[in-house]
Each structure stands twice: as C-alpha cells, then as structure tokens.
Amino acid sequence: QVQLVESGGGLVQPGGSLRLSCAASGFHFSVYAMRWFRQAPGKERESVAAITSASDTTNYADSVKRRFTISRDNTKNTVYLQMNSLKPEDTAVYYCNVPILVGGKSIVDYWGQGTQVTVSS
C-alpha cells in the first residue's frame, strides 16, 4: 500500500524558514516524479513544486520561485521542500503527492495526511 507521511511543519515568523519532509513507502519511489501541494482555508489546493525521479528537472509555482527548493533522496525514499523567506500567504496545509499510472490506463493520485505551515508574527 502506498503511504506518504509529511513532517516538518510549524509556526514561523515572516522571513523565516522551514524544511518539510515526505517519507514514502509502498511503491518504487526512485522511478516516480513527486510533487508538493498546499491548501489554505477557503482556497483550492494548488501545486507548489515537482521533481522528476532522478532530480534532473524541477518545477515551481510562480509564487514560490527563488524561495522554495524541492529535492529528493532516492536512497531514503524521501522528498523535501526547503522553504525560505516565508510569507504570511504561504500559510497552508502542505501535502506530498505522487501520481501513479495503474494498469497502463489510469493515473491515481496518492496523498499524505498533510502538515500545517503557519507564517505569522
């Protein structure tokens, strides 16, 4: 069974930093792209960052470019999100995600439980 467990969230002041981790299990982690999403109260869930299986390509939402860095360690089955220069608008629940093609026909999104990030004075 696919399992994604996020950690590292918390309360931080504007301008501060946090490092989120997502521990993955139940699938061949090293061959799948991984993504981070976030969702604030009253807002739609949005994609924040993505990384390919070998870390050769990364992608970021415009709102977090130059501030967030996604990375992964395939020996540890873990994906990270380093968040610097945090702003109040970064406040959200952050989710780890992996899309997996099942039966060669359907893509199934798997999600972690989320970790809360609050940026406030």
C-alpha angles and dihedrals in degrees: 000000000000114000130181120183121187125201141163102070124133147122118312136167121246109280092028131118139236134181117213123200132199118196112203132198141159098055141057095278097184095064098049133083114235131210141194121216132180136200128195123196111283093008135101121257109263135196113249106175142347136195133193123237096263095036090245093127133033132182131197138188111251090243093063103034114129090015106061128051125194119203140159142206110210092190089061099035089234135131122198138201116202109199119194133174090023120201131201089251089063088069108121146105108280120215133194115221140187124185112210127189108229121201090348089282115069134045113220121196116217120198139194123226093259135239125238120239117188121184111191144130 
